[in-house]
Amino acid sequence: MNQLLAMRAFVRVVDTGSFSRASDQLALPRSTVSKLITDLEKHLGIKLMHRTTRALAPTSEGLDYYSHARRLVAELDEVDSALRGQTLKPGGHLRVDAPASFANCLLIPALVDFHREFPDITVALGISDRAVNIVGEGVDCVIRVGKLDDMAMIGRKVADLEYLTCAAPSYLERWGVPGSPEDLQNNHLKAGYFFAWSGKPEPLVFEKGGQRIEVGDCAFSTNEGNGLKEMLLAGLGVGQHLTSIVQYYIDRGQLVSVLPDWSRPASPLHILYPPNRHQSARLKVFTDWVIRTFGVRE
């Protein structure tokens, strides 16, 4: 039995709560992962896992072993990364998750430069506006817009992202240009965003001189940033989107900025990763690159 590999397999199964997810992340057959843990239990003379057809959980002895094994695996990875870093550029595989609009419009085009700088790192990019279970889904880091709700994660701020209120020329020709947030609320169609995990709509927010107005009742809404962009381009209403996403269409006349005297508060952009996960060399250089590429230098 390869005890180190068996230890890694056990740690990954506990982290993910699944033999299948652990086998995918380790690039090993599920049967091999299961046998490694069975052999490890025989070697230690204790039962590490409770296994049923519906549930999988570590025993109390398994939890004790897990706390030591996880620390040992992280220390070995750190030594390996330090030695490799003396002679090699960072390499290996990264699983990253990012919001749809940011991923498609900003991150993917910039990955060409990342690959040129770090050709030995491969990236699997999950594109979704939903909240991701970082540990359970084997994700190394996530990029998120908005306030940090999961305080269990380590968050590094990248930038503050500004918003624009805008609409398509076809919409403005039909409905006119709103003169105020109240006019927008009462006399116009709105296109907005709702949160996938709760179904709760996000209002359009307008601030000026200490005054704050929230506008709701969107005729059309979506839980994905690209969908909102396409709704605005289709002329389905007035909405708010990140300036970095819609500026391209503003410059080409496909969208028009409205209510310029009113602004929506900027949203912070963070890159997050678990505190108990060793920050490998590849994760560190990717995190630093994201901040360097998309951050605003003060």
C-alpha positions in Angstrom: 0.0 0.0 0.0 1.2 3.5 -0.8 0.4 5.0 2.6 0.9 8.6 1.4 -1.5 8.2 -1.5 -4.0 6.5 0.8 -3.7 9.4 3.2 -4.3 11.9 0.4 -7.3 9.9 -0.7 -8.8 9.8 2.8 -8.3 13.5 3.2 -9.9 14.3 -0.1 -12.9 12.0 0.6 -13.5 13.8 3.9 -13.1 17.2 2.2 -15.6 16.4 -0.6 -17.9 14.0 1.2 -17.8 11.7 -1.8 -15.7 8.9 -3.2 -16.7 9.9 -6.7 -15.6 13.6 -6.3 -12.4 12.5 -4.6 -11.6 10.1 -7.4 -12.2 12.8 -10.0 -10.0 15.3 -8.2 -7.2 12.7 -7.7 -7.6 11.3 -11.3 -8.0 7.8 -9.9 -10.7 5.2 -10.4 -13.4 5.2 -7.7 -12.6 1.6 -6.9 -8.9 2.5 -6.3 -9.8 5.3 -3.9 -12.1 3.0 -2.0 -9.4 0.2 -1.8 -6.8 2.7 -0.7 -9.0 3.7 2.3 -9.9 0.1 3.1 -6.2 -0.8 3.1 -5.4 2.2 5.2 -8.0 1.1 7.8 -6.4 -2.4 7.8 -3.0 -0.9 8.3 -4.1 1.3 11.2 -6.4 -1.2 12.7 -9.3 1.3 13.0 -12.4 2.1 11.1 -12.0 5.5 9.5 -15.3 5.8 7.6 -19.0 5.0 8.1 -20.2 3.8 4.7 -23.9 3.3 3.7 -25.7 3.5 0.4 -26.9 7.0 1.2 -24.3 8.5 3.5 -20.6 8.8 4.0 -19.0 10.2 7.1 -15.8 9.8 9.1 -15.8 8.0 12.4 -14.6 9.8 15.6 -11.3 8.0 15.1 -11.4 9.0 11.5 -11.9 12.7 12.4 -8.8 12.6 14.7 -6.7 10.9 12.0 -8.0 13.4 9.4 -6.9 16.5 11.4 -3.3 15.0 11.5 -3.3 13.7 8.0 -4.5 16.9 6.4 -1.8 18.9 8.2 0.9 16.4 7.1 -0.2 16.3 3.5 -0.2 20.2 3.4 3.3 20.3 4.9 4.6 17.8 2.3 3.0 19.8 -0.5 4.6 22.9 0.9 8.1 21.3 0.9 7.5 19.9 -2.6 6.4 23.3 -3.9 9.3 25.1 -2.2 11.9 22.7 -3.8 10.2 22.8 -7.2 10.0 26.6 -7.0 13.8 26.9 -6.8 14.2 25.4 -10.3 10.8 25.3 -12.0 8.0 27.7 -12.8 4.8 26.9 -11.0 2.8 24.1 -12.7 -0.1 21.8 -12.3 -3.9 22.2 -12.5 -6.2 24.9 -11.1 -10.0 24.7 -10.7 -11.4 28.2 -10.7 -14.9 29.5 -10.6 -16.0 33.0 -11.8 -19.3 34.9 -12.5 -20.5 34.6 -16.1 -20.1 38.2 -17.3 -16.7 38.6 -15.7 -15.5 35.2 -17.0 -16.6 35.7 -20.5 -15.9 39.3 -21.1 -12.8 39.9 -19.0 -11.1 36.8 -17.6 -11.1 34.5 -20.6 -9.5 37.1 -22.9 -6.8 37.9 -20.3 -6.0 34.2 -19.8 -3.9 34.3 -22.9 -1.4 36.5 -21.0 -1.6 34.2 -18.0 -0.7 31.2 -20.1 2.1 33.1 -21.7 3.6 33.9 -18.3 2.8 30.5 -16.7 2.6 27.9 -19.5 2.8 24.9 -17.1 -0.4 25.7 -15.3 -3.7 24.4 -16.7 -7.0 26.0 -15.8 -10.5 24.5 -15.5 -12.9 27.5 -15.4 -16.3 27.1 -14.0 -18.6 29.8 -15.2 -21.6 30.5 -12.9 -23.3 33.2 -10.9 -24.4 30.7 -8.2 -22.7 30.2 -4.9 -20.1 27.4 -5.2 -19.2 24.9 -2.5 -15.5 25.4 -2.8 -14.4 22.4 -0.7 -17.2 20.0 -1.8 -16.7 20.7 -5.5 -12.9 20.7 -5.4 -12.5 24.3 -6.4 -9.2 26.0 -5.7 -10.5 29.5 -5.7 -13.5 31.6 -6.7 -13.8 35.1 -8.0 -16.9 36.9 -6.8 -18.6 40.3 -7.1 -20.3 41.8 -4.0 -20.0 41.6 -0.3 -18.4 38.6 1.4 -21.1 36.4 2.8 -18.9 33.3 3.5 -16.5 34.6 6.3 -15.0 31.1 6.5 -13.1 31.8 3.3 -9.9 33.9 2.9 -10.8 36.9 0.6 -8.3 39.1 -1.2 -9.8 42.2 -2.6 -9.1 42.8 -6.3 -11.0 46.1 -7.1 -14.2 48.1 -6.7 -16.3 47.7 -9.8 -18.5 50.6 -11.0 -21.9 50.4 -12.5 -23.7 52.1 -15.4 -27.5 52.6 -15.8 -28.3 52.0 -19.5 -30.7 50.9 -22.1 -30.7 50.1 -25.8 -31.5 52.9 -28.3 -34.5 50.8 -29.5 -36.0 50.9 -26.0 -35.4 54.7 -25.6 -37.0 55.4 -29.0 -40.1 53.6 -27.9 -40.4 54.6 -24.2 -38.3 57.8 -24.0 -35.5 58.6 -21.7 -36.2 58.5 -17.9 -35.7 61.8 -16.2 -35.4 60.6 -12.7 -35.4 57.3 -10.6 -39.1 58.1 -9.8 -39.9 58.4 -13.5 -38.1 55.1 -14.1 -40.1 53.4 -11.4 -43.5 54.7 -12.6 -43.2 54.9 -16.4 -40.6 52.5 -17.7 -39.7 48.9 -18.1 -36.9 47.6 -16.0 -34.5 44.7 -16.6 -32.7 43.4 -13.5 -31.1 40.5 -11.6 -32.4 37.9 -9.2 -30.4 35.7 -6.9 -30.4 32.1 -8.0 -30.2 30.6 -4.4 -33.1 32.6 -3.1 -35.1 33.9 -6.0 -35.0 37.4 -4.4 -34.9 40.2 -6.9 -32.1 42.8 -6.7 -33.4 46.4 -7.0 -31.8 49.0 -9.1 -30.1 51.4 -6.7 -29.6 55.2 -7.2 -27.6 57.5 -5.0 -27.0 61.3 -5.2 -26.1 63.8 -2.5 -26.9 61.6 0.4 -30.2 60.5 -1.2 -30.8 56.8 -1.9 -33.7 55.4 -4.1 -34.3 51.8 -4.8 -36.3 50.9 -7.9 -37.9 47.4 -8.3 -40.7 45.6 -10.2 -38.6 44.6 -13.1 -40.5 43.4 -16.1 -37.6 41.1 -17.0 -35.0 39.6 -14.7 -32.3 36.9 -14.8 -29.9 35.2 -12.4 -26.9 35.4 -14.7 -24.9 38.5 -15.8 -24.6 37.6 -19.5 -28.4 37.2 -19.5 -28.9 40.7 -18.1 -26.5 42.1 -20.7 -28.5 40.4 -23.5 -31.8 41.7 -22.1 -30.5 45.3 -22.1 -29.2 44.9 -25.7 -32.5 43.4 -26.8 -34.3 46.6 -25.6 -36.3 44.9 -22.8 -35.8 47.7 -20.3 -33.5 50.0 -18.4 -31.0 48.3 -16.1 -27.7 48.5 -14.3 -24.6 46.5 -15.1 -20.9 46.7 -14.4 -19.2 49.5 -16.4 -16.4 47.1 -17.4 -18.9 44.8 -19.1 -21.2 47.3 -20.9 -18.7 50.0 -21.8 -17.9 48.1 -25.0 -21.5 48.4 -26.1 -21.8 52.0 -24.9 -18.8 53.0 -27.1 -20.5 51.3 -30.2 -23.9 52.9 -29.6 -25.6 49.6 -28.8 -26.4 50.8 -25.3 -26.9 54.4 -24.0 -26.1 55.6 -20.5 -29.1 57.2 -18.7 -29.6 59.0 -15.4 -25.8 59.9 -15.4 -26.3 62.2 -12.3 -27.3 59.2 -10.2 -24.9 56.4 -9.4 -25.1 52.9 -7.9 -22.5 52.1 -5.2 -19.5 50.2 -6.5 -19.3 46.5 -5.7 -16.0 44.9 -4.5 -14.4 42.1 -6.5 -12.7 39.4 -4.4 -10.8 36.2 -5.0 -11.5 33.6 -2.3 -10.0 30.3 -1.2 -10.3 28.1 1.9 -8.2 28.9 4.9 -7.4 25.3 5.5 -6.1 24.7 2.0 -2.4 25.0 1.4 -1.9 27.8 -1.0 0.1 26.1 -3.7 2.6 28.0 -5.9 0.1 27.8 -8.8 -2.7 29.2 -6.7 -0.5 32.0 -5.3 0.7 33.1 -8.8 -2.9 33.0 -10.2 -4.2 35.0 -7.2 -1.4 37.6 -7.6 -2.0 37.7 -11.4 -5.7 38.4 -11.0 -5.0 41.2 -8.6 -2.3 42.6 -10.9 -4.5 42.3 -14.0 -7.8 43.5 -12.8 -7.0 45.5 -9.7 -6.9 49.3 -9.5 -3.6 50.5 -8.3 -3.8 53.2 -5.7 
